[in-house]
Amino acid sequence: MRCCSTADRRAAFEAGSHAIAEKRWEDAHRIFSNLWKGQQSYDVALHLGQVEFHLKRFREAATHLAYGMMLL
């Protein structure tokens, strides 16, 4: 699912952030992966990297975290 509007992306980002806070890593990964497909921004990269780290997907986590840090 790709979000089309800014409001849709914002709502998805908030849902992903809540999933992280609740440690629902698979849900958060699905949400942030979909956001990433729509737009590769630093904030999505950093959140996706954090989620991937917790899922022990270290290579993907390192890639997204590095991308996010590069754009800060």
C-alpha positions as CSV (number, residue, x, y, z in Angstrom):
1,M,0.0,0.0,0.0
2,R,1.4,3.4,-1.0
3,C,0.1,6.5,0.7
4,C,-0.9,9.2,-1.6
5,S,-1.6,12.3,0.4
6,T,0.5,14.0,3.0
7,A,-2.3,13.3,5.6
8,D,-2.2,9.6,4.7
9,R,1.6,9.5,5.1
10,R,1.4,11.4,8.4
11,A,-1.3,9.0,9.7
12,A,0.8,6.0,8.6
13,F,3.9,7.5,10.2
14,E,2.1,8.0,13.5
15,A,0.7,4.4,13.4
16,G,4.2,3.1,12.8
17,S,5.5,5.2,15.7
18,H,2.8,3.7,18.0
19,A,3.7,0.2,16.8
20,I,7.4,0.9,17.8
21,A,6.3,2.2,21.2
22,E,4.3,-0.9,21.7
23,K,7.2,-3.1,20.4
24,R,5.1,-4.5,17.6
25,W,8.1,-4.8,15.4
26,E,6.5,-6.7,12.5
27,D,3.6,-4.2,12.2
28,A,6.1,-1.3,12.4
29,H,8.2,-2.9,9.7
30,R,5.2,-3.3,7.4
31,I,4.2,0.3,7.9
32,F,7.6,1.9,7.5
33,S,8.5,-0.4,4.5
34,N,5.4,0.9,2.8
35,L,6.3,4.5,3.6
36,W,9.8,3.9,2.3
37,K,8.5,2.6,-1.0
38,G,6.5,5.9,-1.4
39,Q,9.2,8.3,-0.4
40,Q,12.8,7.7,0.8
41,S,13.2,10.3,3.5
42,Y,15.6,10.5,6.5
43,D,12.9,10.1,9.2
44,V,11.4,7.0,7.6
45,A,14.9,5.5,7.0
46,L,15.8,6.0,10.7
47,H,12.6,4.5,12.0
48,L,12.8,1.6,9.5
49,G,16.4,1.0,10.6
50,Q,15.5,1.0,14.2
51,V,12.7,-1.6,13.6
52,E,15.0,-3.8,11.5
53,F,17.6,-3.7,14.2
54,H,15.1,-5.1,16.7
55,L,14.1,-7.7,14.2
56,K,17.8,-8.7,13.9
57,R,17.9,-7.7,10.2
58,F,21.2,-6.0,10.8
59,R,22.4,-5.5,7.2
60,E,19.1,-3.8,6.3
61,A,19.2,-1.8,9.5
62,A,22.7,-0.6,8.9
63,T,21.8,0.5,5.3
64,H,18.7,2.5,6.4
65,L,20.4,4.0,9.5
66,A,23.3,5.1,7.4
67,Y,21.0,6.7,4.8
68,G,19.0,8.5,7.5
69,M,22.2,9.8,9.2
70,M,23.6,11.0,5.9
71,L,20.6,13.2,5.3
72,L,20.5,14.8,8.8
